[in-house]
Amino acid sequence: MKTTLELPDELMIEAKTVAARRRTTLKALFEHALRREIQPASKGSAEKNLIEIGPNGAPRLKRRGEAFITSEMIRGMMEAEGV
């Protein structure tokens, strides 16, 4: 389905930059972000709260003080992201 969105110029420029850096399309970037945003809260919500997008556009773990993070938690987060 096609639709039209009105976005601020700065956001569109940043989105195009991130898409290019990730070697993906703008459409794929928007689709991935929208799916991630509207997915049910129960699906990986605890792990999602541990991930943020870093300054280079790549996902990274949020700094959460002295949180203990295991390899299993990282694998689970990567699987949830489809990595």
Backbone as CSV, one residue per row, in Angstrom:
resi,resn,N_x,N_y,N_z,CA_x,CA_y,CA_z,C_x,C_y,C_z
1,MET,0.839,-1.167,0.000,0.000,0.000,0.000,0.890,1.238,0.000
2,LYS,0.493,2.202,-0.741,1.235,3.457,-0.784,0.532,4.485,0.086
3,THR,1.340,5.336,0.709,0.801,6.428,1.508,1.786,7.582,1.479
4,THR,1.341,8.722,1.934,2.201,9.902,1.965,2.363,10.341,3.409
5,LEU,3.592,10.601,3.801,3.888,11.098,5.137,4.581,12.438,5.020
6,GLU,4.258,13.329,5.920,4.947,14.614,5.967,5.896,14.572,7.155
7,LEU,7.195,14.634,6.872,8.221,14.541,7.913,9.095,15.792,7.897
8,PRO,9.655,16.143,9.041,10.595,17.257,9.060,11.815,16.946,8.180
9,ASP,12.349,17.959,7.522,13.505,17.769,6.640,14.666,17.098,7.355
10,GLU,14.933,17.528,8.604,16.076,16.975,9.342,15.908,15.482,9.585
11,LEU,14.674,15.046,9.888,14.414,13.629,10.129,14.605,12.821,8.849
12,MET,14.141,13.355,7.739,14.283,12.647,6.464,15.756,12.525,6.070
13,ILE,16.514,13.580,6.273,17.946,13.542,5.955,18.641,12.497,6.820
14,GLU,18.308,12.487,8.113,18.915,11.518,9.019,18.524,10.086,8.642
15,ALA,17.255,9.888,8.281,16.792,8.557,7.883,17.510,8.080,6.622
16,LYS,17.677,8.943,5.658,18.394,8.572,4.432,19.855,8.236,4.743
17,THR,20.451,8.991,5.648,21.841,8.745,6.030,21.981,7.384,6.700
18,VAL,21.067,7.082,7.625,21.104,5.791,8.323,20.885,4.651,7.332
19,ALA,19.934,4.793,6.430,19.670,3.754,5.435,20.902,3.514,4.563
20,ALA,21.549,4.570,4.135,22.746,4.426,3.304,23.870,3.745,4.088
21,ARG,24.049,4.152,5.334,25.097,3.567,6.173,24.860,2.075,6.391
22,ARG,23.594,1.693,6.501,23.249,0.277,6.711,23.125,-0.495,5.402
23,ARG,23.308,0.216,4.296,23.192,-0.382,2.957,21.823,-1.039,2.765
24,THR,20.790,-0.266,3.100,19.417,-0.727,2.928,18.604,0.403,2.300
25,THR,17.360,0.126,2.032,16.512,1.154,1.429,15.787,1.944,2.510
26,LEU,15.345,3.116,2.146,14.562,3.941,3.053,13.259,3.218,3.402
27,LYS,12.657,2.569,2.417,11.424,1.810,2.648,11.660,0.719,3.687
28,ALA,12.753,-0.032,3.560,13.058,-1.114,4.508,13.311,-0.558,5.907
29,LEU,13.996,0.579,5.990,14.263,1.205,7.279,12.953,1.607,7.963
30,PHE,12.054,2.257,7.232,10.774,2.665,7.797,9.930,1.458,8.195
31,GLU,9.913,0.437,7.332,9.109,-0.752,7.633,9.614,-1.432,8.907
32,HIS,10.926,-1.575,9.027,11.518,-2.209,10.214,11.194,-1.397,11.471
33,ALA,11.343,-0.085,11.396,11.070,0.773,12.552,9.597,0.710,12.944
34,LEU,8.706,0.710,11.972,7.284,0.670,12.265,6.886,-0.675,12.865
35,ARG,7.397,-1.764,12.302,7.101,-3.087,12.866,7.601,-3.193,14.299
36,ARG,8.792,-2.688,14.549,9.370,-2.731,15.891,8.524,-1.903,16.860
37,GLU,8.010,-0.784,16.395,7.233,0.112,17.251,5.863,-0.456,17.599
38,ILE,5.210,-1.145,16.663,3.841,-1.591,16.914,3.722,-3.044,17.347
39,GLN,4.821,-3.754,17.466,4.747,-5.152,17.900,4.158,-5.229,19.306
40,PRO,3.521,-6.351,19.640,2.942,-6.492,20.981,3.987,-6.282,22.074
41,ALA,3.583,-5.642,23.150,4.503,-5.333,24.248,5.085,-6.593,24.869
42,SER,4.362,-7.701,24.833,4.849,-8.921,25.475,5.986,-9.575,24.712
43,LYS,6.135,-9.285,23.440,7.163,-9.938,22.619,8.510,-9.261,22.816
44,GLY,9.282,-9.765,23.772,10.632,-9.264,23.978,10.708,-7.868,24.566
45,SER,9.666,-7.423,25.247,9.688,-6.051,25.744,10.793,-5.812,26.757
46,ALA,11.091,-6.780,27.609,12.155,-6.594,28.602,13.501,-6.446,27.919
47,GLU,13.751,-7.265,26.892,15.029,-7.174,26.192,15.100,-5.924,25.328
48,LYS,13.987,-5.498,24.747,13.976,-4.309,23.903,14.400,-3.081,24.689
49,ASN,14.067,-3.052,25.978,14.418,-1.901,26.791,15.920,-1.802,27.024
50,LEU,16.665,-2.835,26.672,18.107,-2.817,26.853,18.843,-2.316,25.617
51,ILE,18.125,-2.126,24.502,18.764,-1.767,23.240,18.431,-0.326,22.857
52,GLU,19.429,0.385,22.327,19.227,1.716,21.776,20.034,1.817,20.490
53,ILE,19.750,2.810,19.691,20.504,3.044,18.462,21.623,4.019,18.788
54,GLY,22.853,3.598,18.527,24.018,4.428,18.807,24.203,5.526,17.783
55,PRO,25.197,6.388,17.989,25.411,7.522,17.093,25.780,7.116,15.668
56,ASN,26.304,5.908,15.487,26.639,5.448,14.143,25.495,4.686,13.489
57,GLY,24.318,4.630,14.150,23.152,3.983,13.576,23.040,2.507,13.888
58,ALA,23.989,1.939,14.612,23.967,0.519,14.942,23.333,0.310,16.318
59,PRO,22.617,-0.807,16.504,22.053,-1.082,17.821,23.164,-1.339,18.839
60,ARG,22.939,-0.897,20.067,23.894,-1.162,21.136,23.119,-1.288,22.442
61,LEU,23.761,-1.855,23.446,23.131,-1.996,24.747,23.111,-0.653,25.457
62,LYS,21.989,-0.347,26.088,21.899,0.881,26.870,22.750,0.740,28.130
63,ARG,23.287,1.835,28.570,24.011,1.847,29.838,22.970,1.866,30.946
64,ARG,23.062,0.895,31.820,22.062,0.753,32.876,22.729,0.560,34.234
65,GLY,23.733,1.318,34.517,24.394,1.194,35.813,25.182,-0.095,35.895
66,GLU,24.927,-0.879,36.909,25.679,-2.104,37.145,24.885,-3.338,36.735
67,ALA,24.138,-3.263,35.644,23.347,-4.405,35.184,24.256,-5.526,34.715
68,PHE,23.876,-6.738,35.034,24.621,-7.909,34.608,23.976,-8.435,33.336
69,ILE,24.736,-8.529,32.269,24.218,-8.976,30.980,24.955,-10.241,30.576
70,THR,24.198,-11.287,30.257,24.783,-12.571,29.875,24.802,-12.715,28.356
71,SER,25.573,-13.679,27.891,25.615,-13.986,26.458,24.246,-14.430,25.959
72,GLU,23.514,-15.164,26.798,22.172,-15.616,26.417,21.237,-14.434,26.191
73,MET,21.351,-13.404,27.028,20.524,-12.213,26.855,20.850,-11.533,25.536
74,ILE,22.118,-11.435,25.200,22.540,-10.807,23.945,22.029,-11.609,22.757
75,ARG,22.168,-12.948,22.822,21.658,-13.794,21.729,20.155,-13.599,21.560
76,GLY,19.427,-13.547,22.666,17.976,-13.346,22.611,17.616,-12.013,21.957
77,MET,18.355,-10.970,22.320,18.102,-9.658,21.731,18.401,-9.656,20.241
78,MET,19.484,-10.323,19.866,19.840,-10.382,18.441,18.784,-11.157,17.658
79,GLU,18.292,-12.251,18.227,17.239,-13.015,17.551,15.969,-12.191,17.415
80,ALA,15.630,-11.433,18.445,14.444,-10.595,18.404,14.565,-9.509,17.339
81,GLU,15.779,-9.032,17.095,16.026,-8.005,16.078,16.167,-8.610,14.688
82,GLY,16.266,-9.944,14.622,16.433,-10.595,13.321,17.851,-10.539,12.803
83,VAL,18.815,-10.418,13.712,20.224,-10.331,13.328,20.818,-11.714,13.262
